[in-house]
Every structure is written in C-alpha cells, then in structure tokens.
Amino acid sequence: MLDVSSERDIEIAFVTLVQRGARALLVGSGPFLSAAHRERVVALAARHALPTNYSLRESVMAGGLMSYGASITDAYRQVGIYAGRFTRARSRPTCRSCGRPNSNWSSI
C-alpha cells in the first residue's frame, strides 16, 4: 500500500510499483485522488501497463480500465431524489433511510 498526498508522490508511487514488480493496481478514493489528479493517474497506469481497478466510475470515463463502486454523479442524483421526497408535504416517507449507493462494475 502506497500513500499519495502530492503531485510528486503520484510519479514516485508508480515507479515504486514497477520496481516492486506489481502486476495490478487498486486505486482508492480520497480528497487528493479526485478530479484534479484522476487523468494523471489513469495516464500513468496506461504508460506502465498496470491493469487498474478504480473505486469511482468517473475514472473509467477518464480512460481507466475498470471500476467497482458508487458513481459520484449517481450519488448526487439520488441525494436530489431523496431531498425532494423529504420536502414534499404530500409525500411523507415511512422510512427515512436513504439506502445504499448503487455499486456496479464499469469497464471500457
């Protein structure tokens, strides 16, 4: 497991993975690995020929190989749906549980 917290750490992490003989990569989510650095990570994974599984579908949309996890876009849409249900006077929910985000496989 490698922690990445700066732009410089991304390149170092990929060099370290290649030196250690990694054959695949799992990229988690976090505040640093958001949209700002997503394309860089996808490009480095492709350059180093590392099959990579991302935690967010948006990474696949940026060119990544595959993902398993919730889509940020779907999560925001569902928040709007539930907020609308909760605020409408004529539609009172019997259960205020919002459920779980949709998790599914995405691949190119």
C-alpha positions as CSV (number, residue, x, y, z in Angstrom):
1,M,0.0,0.0,0.0
2,L,1.3,3.4,-1.0
3,D,0.0,6.7,0.2
4,V,-0.1,9.6,-2.2
5,S,-0.6,13.1,-1.0
6,S,1.1,15.4,-3.5
7,E,1.6,15.6,-7.3
8,R,5.2,14.5,-7.0
9,D,4.1,11.4,-5.0
10,I,2.0,10.1,-7.9
11,E,5.0,9.6,-10.2
12,I,7.1,8.1,-7.3
13,A,4.3,5.7,-6.4
14,F,4.2,4.3,-10.0
15,V,8.0,4.0,-10.2
16,T,7.9,2.1,-6.8
17,L,5.1,-0.2,-8.0
18,V,7.0,-1.1,-11.2
19,Q,10.3,-1.6,-9.2
20,R,8.4,-4.0,-6.8
21,G,7.0,-5.9,-9.7
22,A,3.4,-5.1,-9.2
23,R,1.1,-6.8,-11.8
24,A,-2.1,-4.8,-11.0
25,L,-3.2,-1.7,-9.1
26,L,-6.3,-0.8,-6.9
27,V,-6.8,2.9,-6.6
28,G,-9.0,4.0,-3.7
29,S,-10.8,7.3,-3.4
30,G,-9.9,10.3,-1.3
31,P,-9.6,14.0,-1.3
32,F,-6.3,14.1,-3.2
33,L,-7.3,11.5,-5.8
34,S,-10.2,13.5,-7.0
35,A,-10.9,15.0,-10.5
36,A,-7.8,17.2,-10.2
37,H,-5.4,14.2,-10.4
38,R,-7.7,11.5,-12.0
39,E,-6.4,11.9,-15.6
40,R,-2.7,11.8,-14.4
41,V,-3.2,8.5,-12.5
42,V,-5.1,7.0,-15.5
43,A,-2.3,8.0,-17.9
44,L,0.5,6.7,-15.7
45,A,-1.3,3.3,-15.2
46,A,-1.6,3.1,-19.0
47,R,2.0,4.1,-19.6
48,H,3.3,1.5,-17.1
49,A,0.8,-1.2,-18.4
50,L,-0.7,-1.8,-15.0
51,P,-4.3,-3.2,-15.1
52,T,-6.0,-0.9,-12.7
53,N,-9.3,-1.1,-10.8
54,Y,-10.6,2.3,-9.6
55,S,-13.1,3.0,-6.8
56,L,-15.0,5.6,-8.8
57,R,-16.7,5.1,-12.2
58,E,-15.5,8.6,-13.2
59,S,-12.0,7.2,-13.6
60,V,-13.3,4.8,-16.3
61,M,-14.9,7.7,-18.0
62,A,-11.4,9.4,-18.0
63,G,-9.9,6.3,-19.7
64,G,-9.3,3.9,-16.8
65,L,-9.7,0.2,-17.3
66,M,-12.4,-0.7,-14.8
67,S,-14.1,0.3,-11.5
68,Y,-16.3,-1.1,-8.9
69,G,-18.0,1.3,-6.6
70,A,-20.5,4.1,-6.5
71,S,-20.7,6.8,-9.1
72,I,-20.4,10.4,-7.8
73,T,-22.9,11.5,-10.4
74,D,-25.5,8.9,-9.4
75,A,-24.9,9.7,-5.7
76,Y,-25.7,13.4,-6.3
77,R,-28.8,12.5,-8.3
78,Q,-30.0,10.2,-5.6
79,V,-29.5,12.9,-3.0
80,G,-31.7,15.2,-5.0
81,I,-34.4,12.5,-5.3
82,Y,-34.4,11.8,-1.6
83,A,-34.3,15.5,-0.7
84,G,-37.4,16.1,-2.9
85,R,-39.2,13.2,-1.2
86,F,-38.5,14.6,2.2
87,T,-39.5,18.1,1.5
88,R,-42.8,17.4,-0.4
89,A,-45.7,17.8,2.1
90,R,-48.0,15.3,0.2
91,S,-45.4,12.6,0.1
92,R,-44.4,11.5,3.6
93,P,-41.8,8.7,3.6
94,T,-42.4,5.9,6.0
95,C,-38.7,5.2,6.4
96,R,-36.1,7.9,6.3
97,S,-33.4,5.6,5.4
98,C,-31.7,6.7,2.2
99,G,-30.5,3.2,1.3
100,R,-27.1,2.3,-0.1
101,P,-25.4,3.8,-3.2
102,N,-25.5,1.8,-6.3
103,S,-22.3,-0.2,-6.7
104,N,-21.6,-1.8,-10.0
105,W,-18.9,-2.8,-12.4
106,S,-17.8,-0.4,-15.2
107,S,-15.2,-1.1,-17.8
108,I,-14.1,0.1,-21.1
